């Protein structure tokens, strides 16, 4: 295979993914005006349903614009040897391979984020604002971006530097050390994400004593679940959309409730949502997800180790010197079809876990309360009640609202 042939293959993969995603989104959009299923009647009145349809249509049109811009920018970057240009800048600054890699990815990632910044701003302050979701200020938006960039620089840069160093030391066996590094990092993030990362963006406070905390503790005692860490996060700082999540395991486990969730739901509904989250823990979904993600990471790094040193990858992107960072770019594109397949199966497993957590909540809490909470949360977020089936299989980590309600009513 010649470098030029590989170049066209890379371009073909990028365009094929864009066309497939566009096709899926178009399929999904054809269901925006579908009648609401009988089991979901009453969630929206006529005016609210019209609003939800308009929201979906506006988000769909915006996604077409952003994805088309992104793929055009990427293809042009390929055609005009953008990677070779950035590589030359990095090599003019340093001759150290680790520093070259950091500068190369730093330029590409920060430039990409900066170019797409207007789209992010428009989504937040025009679309989300128009439909009543946005609570973020320009100041918060800017500081979120700066904090995100600093985290990318410190954490992302640190991990990338170590992986590049492993490659420099061991070449083909670097994947084992890279895998170990990612495994340790992933486990630490699972344990301490809420303590170390979340406070950089949100304020978390322990749930105050009162009727809600009493109801939660009563449920936890009834199912033999030790729960000392219940926190409320100021999600309303950025959006009216509500959520709750479980993080950590062992002594580090904690439940985090968005303040919007507490404002939107009744106490029995919040307890039912909490029961669902506890179900994930009881069914060991957190451990299973961790194991699956680590196995997948190991597989990815192994495949990377087989390809990244091939000079053909660098030459296809216009760089004559065999380069780890150029190989990473080419590999990322070549691997994307496999990533789509693994993502599909991960979503299948995730939806299965959601059913199991719902079943747990149905058994140990109140199915009707969970159903009413799901309906309220869907209504308040203007969720799509009639998504396309293929779109769901490819993109949904949770079953649809209709599927969850039918399961809960069994």
N, C-alpha and C positions, 0 to 999 in steps of 0.2 A: 504494500500500500504506500502511496506517495503522500507527502505532507498536504498537497493540494486536495487529494481525495478525502483525507481525514478532515480537512478544513470544511469541505462541503457536507460531510457527515455531521459535523458539529452544528453547522448552520441549519441543516435539515432537522436535527433533533429539537433545536430551539423553536423553529417554526412549527413543527409537528405538535409540540406540547402546547404552543399558543393556539393552534387551530382546534386541538382537542378540548382545551379548556373553554374556548369560545363556543364550541359546539354544545358542550355541557351546559354552559350558562344560558345559551339560547333555548335549549330544551326546557330548562327550568323556568325561564321567563314566560313560556307559553302557558304555564299553569297559574300565573299570577291572578288571573280573573276567574279561576275555577270557583264553583260554589263551595261553601264551607261544608265539610262532612257533617252528617246529622249529629254524630257524637260530640262535635265541637261547636254546635250552635249555641249562641248566647254569649260567646266570648267577646265578639264585637257587635255593636249595633251598626246600622247601615253607614253612618258617618265615620265611625272608627274603622270599619273595614275598608272604606274608600281611602282613608288616610294610610292604612297599612299597605294597600296596593300601590299608592303613589310613592310611598317610601321604598318599596321593593323595586319599582320601576326606575326610580332615580338612582338608587344604589347600583342597579344593573347597568344603566347607561354610563355611570361614572366608572364602573369596573372595566367596561369596554375601552373607554378613553385611556385609563391608566395602563392597562395591559398592552394595548396597541402601542402607546408611547414607549413603554418599557422594552418591548420586543424590537421596535424600530431602532431605539437607541443602542441596544445590544448588537443587533446585526450591523449597524453602521460602525460600531466600535471594532467589530471583527474585520469588516471590509477595509477599513482605513488603518489597519495595524495598530489599533489603540493599545493593545497589550504590549507590543514591542516598544511603543513610545514610552509607556509608563515604566517598563523594565529598564529602558535606557536612563530615565531620570533617576531611578533607584540606584543603578550601578554608578552613576556619576557622583552620587552622594557617599557611597560606601562600597568597599569590596568584600565586606563580611556577608556571607550568605544569609545569616539570620536577620541582620539589619536590612538587607535588600528585600527579603520576604516581607518584613514588617512594613517597610516604606511602600512597597508595591501594593499590598492589600489595603494599607491605610489610605493611599491616594484613591484607589478604586471605590472602596466602601464609603468613605466620607464624601467623595465627589458625587457618587450615586445618590446618597441620602440627601445631599444638598440640592441636587437637581430635582429630586422628587418632593422636596419640601413644600412647594406650592400645592401639590395634590393633597398632601397630608393636612395642610392648613385648610384647604377648601372643604375636605371631608368633615373636619371637626367643626369649623366655624360657619359653614354654609349649610351643608346637608344635615348634619346632626343637630345643628342649631335650629334649622327650619322646622324639624319635626319634634322639637322640644326635648332632645336628649342631652345636648351639650351643657355642661356646667363649668367647663374649663375656661380659664382666663388666658389671655395671650401670654401673660407672665408665666403661668403654670406650663403652658405649651412649650415656651422657650426653654424653661428650666428642665422640663422633662427631656427635651432633646439634648441639652448639654450634659445632663446626668447620664443619659443613654450613651452618648459619645464617650464620656469618661469611663464608663463601665466597659464599653467595647475596647477602648484603648488599654485599660489595665488588665481586665480579666481575659478578653479575647486575645489581646496582644501577648499576654503572658503564656497562654495555652499554645498559641501559634508558634511562639518563639521556642518553647520546649519541644514541640513536635518536629520543628525544623532541625533543632539540635539533635534529637534522636535520629533523624534521617541522616544527618551529617556524620554521626558516629557509627551507625550500624547499617545503613542503606536498606537492604531487603528485610531485616528483622525489626526495623523501627516500629512497625505496626503493633508489636506486642507491648512496647513501652508506651506508645501513644494510646493504646487501648486501656492500659493500666491507669494512665493519667486521667483519661475521660471517665473511667469507672470511679476513681476516687472523687473526682470533681462532681459527678452526678450524684453520688451517695451523699456527699457533703451538702449539695444544694437541696436534696430531698430532706435532709435533717435540719438545715439552718436557713433555708431560703426566707422564711417568714421573719427570722430574727435579723438577718444580715442585709437582705436586698429590699424587701418590702418597705422598711422604714425610710429608705432613701427617697421613696415616692409618695408614701401614704402614712398617715398617722394611725396607729393601732392602739386600742385601749381595751383593757379587760372588761368583759361584760359585767355591768353593775348588778348588784343584788336587786331582786325584784321578782315579779311574777314570771317573766320569761326565763330567768336563770333558774328559778325553782322548778319550772316545768321541764327544763332541759336536764337538770340534775336528777329529777324523778325518773325521767325516761332512761338516763344513763345507768342509774342504780337498778332499774327493772331488768335491763338487758346485761347487767354485769360488765359495764364498760366504764373504766376509770377515765374520767375526763376532767382534768384540772385546768386546762388551757382553752378558754373560750374567749375569742377576741372579736371586737367590732372594728371594721376598717372604714375609713371615710371615703367610700366609693363615690359619694355624691359630690366630691370635690371636682370630679371630671364628667360624670354622666349620671343620668337618672336610672340607667339599667342596673338591675340587681343581680347578686350572685352569692354563692357560699362555696367554700372549698375546704378540703381536708389536706393537711400537709404533715410531713414527718412521720416517724414511727417510733415505737418504744417510748421512752420518757420524753421525747421531743414532739410527740404528736399534738396537734392542735386543730381546732375548728375555727375558721374565720368567717364571720358573717358581715356582709356589706350592710352599712347603715340603711341603704335604700331597701334592702330585703326586709329589715325590721320594720321600716315605715310602711311597706306595701302589704305585708302579710299579717294575718292573725297569729296568735301564739300557737294554736294547735297546728297551723300550717307550717310555721317555722320549725316546730318540733318534728314534723313529718319530713321536711327537707333535711333536717339534721339527721334523722333516722336513715335517710338515703345515704348521706355521707358516711355515717357510721357503718352502714352496710358494706361500703367499699372497703373499709378497714377490716371488718369481721370476715369478709370473703377473701382477704389478702390480695385485693386488686392492686394495691400500691406496690406490694412486693413483686407481683407478677409483671406489672408494667415496668418496674425497674429492671427486672431480669431480662425482659424482652428487649428493652431499649439498649441494654449492655451487650446482649448477644448480637443485635443488629449493628451496633457500633463496631464490634469486633469483626464482623463479616465485612463491613464497609472498609475498615482500615486494611484488612487482608487483601481485598481486591485492589485497593489503592496501592499497596506495596508491590503488586505484580505489574502495575502499569506506569506509575509515576516517574520511574527512571528512564522510560523509553524516550529517546531523543525525538521521535516522531511527533510526540505531543507538543513539545516546544516549537518545533519547526512548523507545525500546522498553524500556530499562532504567530508566526513571523519572527521567532527568536531562535537563533542558530545554536546558542549555548544551552545545553541541557540544564533545565532549571526546575527546582522543586516547586516553586510557587506557580510557574506556568503550567507544570504538570497537574497541579491541584485544580486549576481553572478548567483545563481540558477534561480531567477526570470527572469533575463535578457535573459537567454537561453529559458526558458519556454514561454516567451512572444514573442520571435523572429518570430514564425509563424504568430501571430497577427500583428506584426510590418510589415511583408511582405505584408499582406493584406491591412493595412492602407496606406503603402507606395505606393501600386498599385493605390489606389483610389486618393491619393494626386497627383500622376503623371497624372492621368486622368484630374483632375481639373487644374493642372498646364498647361497641353497642351491646354486645352480650353482657359485659360487666354492668352496664347501666340497667339492663333488665334485672339482673341479679340483685343489684342494690335497691331497685324499686320493689322487688319481691320481698327483700328483707324489711323494708319500710312498711310494706303491706302487712307483713306478719307481726311485727313488733310495735307498730305505731297505728296510723289511721290512713287507710287507702284513700278515703274520700277527701281527707284534708290534704294529702299529697296531690291528688287530682286538681283540687281547687287552687292549690298554690301554683301548680304548673300552668294552669289556665291563666291565672293572674300575671305570672311572669311573662308568659307568651304575649299577652295583651299589652302589657306595659312596654315591651320591647318591640312591638309591631312585628312579631315573628311571622314567617311564612308558614301558613297552616296547610298549604297544598303543594309541597315541593315535588319535583320530578323524582321518580324512583331511582333512576340511574345516577342522578346528581347526588341523592342521599347516600347511595352505596359508595360513591367515590369520595365524597367530602364530609359527610356527617360522622362525628365521633359519638353522637347520641342518636337514639331512635327519634323519629318524629313525634310530635305531641300526640297525634292520633294513635300511633303504635304504642306509646307508653300508656295512654289511657285505656286502650283495649286490653293491654296486658294486666293493668291494675284492676280491671273489672272482672277478670276471670274468676 
